[in-house]
Amino acid sequence: MDVVTGLYTALGTRDADALVAHLADDVDWPEPVHGGRLQGRDAVREHWLAQWAVLDMTMRPRRVRDLPDGRVEVLVEQVVRDADGDLLGGATVLHTYALRGGLVTRMDVGDPLDGLTR
């Protein structure tokens, strides 16, 4: 779980170099603002630098678990504020990571309620 701890620490401190140090060179990362996927460490670094310039995002991992297929799933409480500190929104999301050699090769974002019936 060191990679997961390192990722959320880097995101919380806005340390792009520490963030990408946990990523494989060919990482496949979601781009939720515009849709689609980012390919590679440089693209992820640029994405986060651009996000941090306009948003203050707080991500608090609430549960981390290993999945049977080897991926790691993190239940995350997320709060988003604009550059002035005004609340834009909040949500609980699932971050799922595929790893190879201790580095993230793919990250996906999902809704923790998907698949649940009410």
Secondary structure, DSSP 4 states (H G I P E B T S, - for coil): -HHHHHHHHHHHHT-HHHHHTTEEEEEEEE-TTT-SEEESHHHHHHHHHHHHHHEEEEEEEEEEEE-TTS-EEEEEEEEEEETT--EEEEEEEEEEEEEETTEEEEEEEE-TTTT---
